[in-house]
Amino acid sequence: MNVSATLALAAPSLGAAAQAQAAAPQPALPAPLLLPLDSRPATRVLPALIADLRGGEAAVVPAALLGNATRGADPAALAAWLAAQPTDRPLVAALDALAYGGLVQSRTSPLSAEQALARLVPPSASGRRAPASRSTPS
């Protein structure tokens, strides 16, 4: 189902202003780069499908480079993949994957905070603009 069809189904429950905004043409956004937490479909496949709703195809790290419950990803390999990507696309990155190799590894890693932070230098040094920080309700 495409975005227009989804909006058509939801339109009756939207207010007039929201309906007008939903019907307005949306600017084309470049498809994002996606560096997921690990290779599970819930963290790799579904986010890519959601990103693809705006058009284009998200560039996703190959599953073989990502970790799983028993094996962490190689953060250097992830950084190399990221460095090889164009810098004019939005980046959605799970920092646990870059710093530790994945979710499980972030909870069991012997790395110090300084070592983990040092692994995050490649995304910030790649010329990408950092997104505005968002606060979440406590």
CYANA upper distance limits for C-alpha pairs under 8 A (distance plus 0.5 A):
  1 MET  CA      5 ALA  CA      6.71
  1 MET  CA      6 THR  CA      7.19
  2 ASN  CA      6 THR  CA      6.82
  2 ASN  CA     53 LEU  CA      7.17
  3 VAL  CA      7 LEU  CA      6.62
  3 VAL  CA     53 LEU  CA      6.76
  3 VAL  CA     54 ARG  CA      7.90
  4 SER  CA      8 ALA  CA      6.61
  5 ALA  CA      9 LEU  CA      6.87
  6 THR  CA     10 ALA  CA      6.83
  7 LEU  CA     11 ALA  CA      6.21
  7 LEU  CA     22 ALA  CA      7.47
  8 ALA  CA     12 PRO  CA      8.43
 10 ALA  CA     14 LEU  CA      7.20
 11 ALA  CA     19 GLN  CA      6.61
 14 LEU  CA     18 ALA  CA      6.31
 14 LEU  CA     19 GLN  CA      6.40
 15 GLY  CA     19 GLN  CA      6.60
 16 ALA  CA     20 ALA  CA      6.71
 17 ALA  CA     21 GLN  CA      6.71
 18 ALA  CA     22 ALA  CA      6.52
 19 GLN  CA     23 ALA  CA      6.63
 20 ALA  CA     24 ALA  CA      6.70
 28 ALA  CA     54 ARG  CA      8.15
 28 ALA  CA     55 GLY  CA      8.13
 29 LEU  CA     54 ARG  CA      7.84
 29 LEU  CA     55 GLY  CA      8.36
 30 PRO  CA     56 GLY  CA      7.47
 30 PRO  CA     89 ARG  CA      6.30
 30 PRO  CA     90 PRO  CA      7.70
 31 ALA  CA     51 ALA  CA      7.67
 31 ALA  CA     52 ASP  CA      7.60
 31 ALA  CA     54 ARG  CA      8.37
 31 ALA  CA     55 GLY  CA      7.63
 31 ALA  CA     56 GLY  CA      5.71
 31 ALA  CA     57 GLU  CA      6.07
 31 ALA  CA     58 ALA  CA      5.45
 31 ALA  CA     59 ALA  CA      7.86
 31 ALA  CA     89 ARG  CA      7.08
 31 ALA  CA     90 PRO  CA      7.71
 32 PRO  CA     51 ALA  CA      7.60
 32 PRO  CA     57 GLU  CA      8.23
 32 PRO  CA     58 ALA  CA      5.51
 32 PRO  CA     59 ALA  CA      6.93
 32 PRO  CA     89 ARG  CA      5.98
 32 PRO  CA     90 PRO  CA      5.20
 32 PRO  CA     91 LEU  CA      6.09
 32 PRO  CA     92 VAL  CA      7.40
 33 LEU  CA     58 ALA  CA      6.20
 33 LEU  CA     59 ALA  CA      5.26
 33 LEU  CA     60 VAL  CA      6.52
 33 LEU  CA     85 GLN  CA      8.44
 33 LEU  CA     89 ARG  CA      7.08
 33 LEU  CA     90 PRO  CA      6.68
 33 LEU  CA     91 LEU  CA      5.32
 33 LEU  CA     92 VAL  CA      6.62
 33 LEU  CA     93 ALA  CA      8.47
 34 LEU  CA     48 ALA  CA      7.63
 34 LEU  CA     58 ALA  CA      7.10
 34 LEU  CA     59 ALA  CA      6.49
 34 LEU  CA     60 VAL  CA      5.26
 34 LEU  CA     61 VAL  CA      7.12
 34 LEU  CA     91 LEU  CA      6.70
 34 LEU  CA     92 VAL  CA      5.51
 34 LEU  CA     93 ALA  CA      6.47
 35 LEU  CA     60 VAL  CA      6.69
 35 LEU  CA     61 VAL  CA      6.20
 35 LEU  CA     78 LEU  CA      8.46
 35 LEU  CA     91 LEU  CA      8.27
 35 LEU  CA     92 VAL  CA      6.70
 35 LEU  CA     93 ALA  CA      5.02
 35 LEU  CA     94 ALA  CA      6.58
 35 LEU  CA     97 ALA  CA      8.37
 36 PRO  CA     43 THR  CA      6.34
 36 PRO  CA     44 ARG  CA      5.96
 36 PRO  CA     60 VAL  CA      8.27
 36 PRO  CA     61 VAL  CA      7.97
 36 PRO  CA     66 LEU  CA      8.45
 36 PRO  CA     92 VAL  CA      8.26
 36 PRO  CA     93 ALA  CA      6.52
 36 PRO  CA     94 ALA  CA      5.85
 36 PRO  CA     97 ALA  CA      7.64
 37 LEU  CA     43 THR  CA      6.61
 37 LEU  CA     44 ARG  CA      7.94
 37 LEU  CA     66 LEU  CA      8.27
 37 LEU  CA     67 GLY  CA      8.49
 37 LEU  CA     93 ALA  CA      8.27
 37 LEU  CA     94 ALA  CA      5.55
 37 LEU  CA     95 LEU  CA      8.15
 37 LEU  CA     96 ASP  CA      7.02
 37 LEU  CA     97 ALA  CA      5.66
 37 LEU  CA    102 GLY  CA      6.00
 37 LEU  CA    103 LEU  CA      6.86
 38 ASP  CA     43 THR  CA      6.87
 38 ASP  CA     44 ARG  CA      7.26
 38 ASP  CA     63 ALA  CA      8.43
 38 ASP  CA     66 LEU  CA      5.67
 38 ASP  CA     67 GLY  CA      5.50
 38 ASP  CA     68 ASN  CA      6.20
 38 ASP  CA     73 ALA  CA      8.21
 38 ASP  CA     97 ALA  CA      7.33
 38 ASP  CA    101 GLY  CA      8.50
 38 ASP  CA    102 GLY  CA      6.11
 38 ASP  CA    103 LEU  CA      7.65
 39 SER  CA     43 THR  CA      7.28
 39 SER  CA     44 ARG  CA      6.24
 39 SER  CA     63 ALA  CA      5.86
 39 SER  CA     64 ALA  CA      8.34
 39 SER  CA     66 LEU  CA      5.84
 39 SER  CA     67 GLY  CA      6.45
 39 SER  CA     68 ASN  CA      6.33
 40 ARG  CA     44 ARG  CA      6.43
 40 ARG  CA     45 VAL  CA      8.15
 40 ARG  CA     68 ASN  CA      7.52
 41 PRO  CA     45 VAL  CA      5.19
 41 PRO  CA     46 LEU  CA      6.79
 42 ALA  CA     46 LEU  CA      5.95
 42 ALA  CA     47 PRO  CA      7.88
 43 THR  CA     47 PRO  CA      6.84
 44 ARG  CA     48 ALA  CA      7.03
 44 ARG  CA     60 VAL  CA      8.11
 44 ARG  CA     63 ALA  CA      8.44
 45 VAL  CA     49 LEU  CA      6.82
 46 LEU  CA     50 ILE  CA      6.75
 47 PRO  CA     51 ALA  CA      6.60
 48 ALA  CA     52 ASP  CA      6.63
 48 ALA  CA     57 GLU  CA      8.35
 48 ALA  CA     58 ALA  CA      6.35
 48 ALA  CA     60 VAL  CA      7.64
 49 LEU  CA     53 LEU  CA      7.19
 51 ALA  CA     57 GLU  CA      8.04
 51 ALA  CA     58 ALA  CA      6.76
 52 ASP  CA     56 GLY  CA      6.33
 52 ASP  CA     57 GLU  CA      5.73
 52 ASP  CA     58 ALA  CA      6.56
 61 VAL  CA     65 LEU  CA      7.35
 61 VAL  CA     66 LEU  CA      7.86
 61 VAL  CA     78 LEU  CA      8.11
 61 VAL  CA     81 TRP  CA      7.68
 62 PRO  CA     66 LEU  CA      7.55
 65 LEU  CA     73 ALA  CA      6.50
 65 LEU  CA     74 ASP  CA      7.61
 65 LEU  CA     77 ALA  CA      7.43
 65 LEU  CA     78 LEU  CA      7.30
 66 LEU  CA     72 GLY  CA      7.62
 66 LEU  CA     73 ALA  CA      5.22
 66 LEU  CA     74 ASP  CA      8.08
 66 LEU  CA     78 LEU  CA      8.31
 66 LEU  CA     97 ALA  CA      8.36
 66 LEU  CA    101 GLY  CA      8.06
 66 LEU  CA    102 GLY  CA      8.20
 67 GLY  CA     71 ARG  CA      5.85
 67 GLY  CA     72 GLY  CA      4.63
 67 GLY  CA     73 ALA  CA      4.56
 67 GLY  CA     74 ASP  CA      8.30
 67 GLY  CA     97 ALA  CA      8.38
 67 GLY  CA    101 GLY  CA      6.73
 67 GLY  CA    102 GLY  CA      6.32
 68 ASN  CA     72 GLY  CA      6.59
 68 ASN  CA     73 ALA  CA      8.15
 68 ASN  CA    102 GLY  CA      7.68
 68 ASN  CA    104 VAL  CA      8.42
 69 ALA  CA    104 VAL  CA      6.62
 70 THR  CA    104 VAL  CA      8.46
 72 GLY  CA    100 TYR  CA      8.05
 72 GLY  CA    101 GLY  CA      5.08
 72 GLY  CA    102 GLY  CA      6.18
 72 GLY  CA    104 VAL  CA      8.31
 72 GLY  CA    105 GLN  CA      6.66
 73 ALA  CA     77 ALA  CA      8.32
 73 ALA  CA     78 LEU  CA      8.06
 73 ALA  CA     97 ALA  CA      7.45
 73 ALA  CA    100 TYR  CA      8.39
 73 ALA  CA    101 GLY  CA      4.76
 73 ALA  CA    102 GLY  CA      6.92
 74 ASP  CA     78 LEU  CA      6.96
 74 ASP  CA    101 GLY  CA      6.36
 75 PRO  CA     79 ALA  CA      6.62
 75 PRO  CA     97 ALA  CA      7.33
 75 PRO  CA     98 LEU  CA      5.44
 75 PRO  CA     99 ALA  CA      6.99
 75 PRO  CA    100 TYR  CA      7.32
 75 PRO  CA    101 GLY  CA      6.07
 75 PRO  CA    119 ARG  CA      7.65
 76 ALA  CA     80 ALA  CA      6.62
 76 ALA  CA     98 LEU  CA      8.42
 76 ALA  CA    119 ARG  CA      8.38
 77 ALA  CA     81 TRP  CA      6.72
 78 LEU  CA     82 LEU  CA      6.68
 78 LEU  CA     98 LEU  CA      7.11
 79 ALA  CA     83 ALA  CA      6.56
 79 ALA  CA     98 LEU  CA      7.59
 79 ALA  CA    122 PRO  CA      6.64
 79 ALA  CA    123 PRO  CA      7.85
 80 ALA  CA     84 ALA  CA      6.82
 81 TRP  CA     85 GLN  CA      7.21
 82 LEU  CA    123 PRO  CA      7.91
 83 ALA  CA    122 PRO  CA      7.99
 83 ALA  CA    123 PRO  CA      8.38
 83 ALA  CA    126 SER  CA      7.14
 87 THR  CA    126 SER  CA      7.73
 87 THR  CA    127 GLY  CA      7.18
 87 THR  CA    128 ARG  CA      6.63
 88 ASP  CA    128 ARG  CA      8.16
 94 ALA  CA     98 LEU  CA      7.46
 95 LEU  CA     99 ALA  CA      6.42
 95 LEU  CA    120 LEU  CA      7.80
 96 ASP  CA    100 TYR  CA      6.00
 96 ASP  CA    101 GLY  CA      7.02
 96 ASP  CA    102 GLY  CA      5.92
 96 ASP  CA    103 LEU  CA      6.57
 96 ASP  CA    106 SER  CA      6.60
 97 ALA  CA    101 GLY  CA      4.75
 97 ALA  CA    102 GLY  CA      4.60
 97 ALA  CA    103 LEU  CA      7.34
 98 LEU  CA    102 GLY  CA      8.02
 98 LEU  CA    119 ARG  CA      6.96
 98 LEU  CA    120 LEU  CA      6.84
 99 ALA  CA    106 SER  CA      8.30
 99 ALA  CA    116 ALA  CA      5.29
 99 ALA  CA    117 LEU  CA      7.12
 99 ALA  CA    118 ALA  CA      8.38
 99 ALA  CA    119 ARG  CA      5.71
 99 ALA  CA    120 LEU  CA      6.49
100 TYR  CA    105 GLN  CA      6.28
100 TYR  CA    106 SER  CA      5.70
100 TYR  CA    109 SER  CA      7.41
100 TYR  CA    111 LEU  CA      8.45
100 TYR  CA    116 ALA  CA      7.08
101 GLY  CA    105 GLN  CA      6.54
101 GLY  CA    106 SER  CA      7.68
102 GLY  CA    106 SER  CA      6.58
103 LEU  CA    107 ARG  CA      7.24
104 VAL  CA    108 THR  CA      7.03
105 GLN  CA    109 SER  CA      5.91
111 LEU  CA    115 GLN  CA      6.37
111 LEU  CA    116 ALA  CA      6.75
112 SER  CA    116 ALA  CA      6.84
113 ALA  CA    117 LEU  CA      6.57
114 GLU  CA    118 ALA  CA      6.61
115 GLN  CA    119 ARG  CA      7.18
116 ALA  CA    120 LEU  CA      7.50
117 LEU  CA    121 VAL  CA      7.60
120 LEU  CA    124 SER  CA      7.58
121 VAL  CA    125 ALA  CA      6.43
122 PRO  CA    126 SER  CA      6.46
123 PRO  CA    127 GLY  CA      8.37
123 PRO  CA    128 ARG  CA      7.66
124 SER  CA    128 ARG  CA      6.97
124 SER  CA    129 ARG  CA      8.31
124 SER  CA    130 ALA  CA      7.90
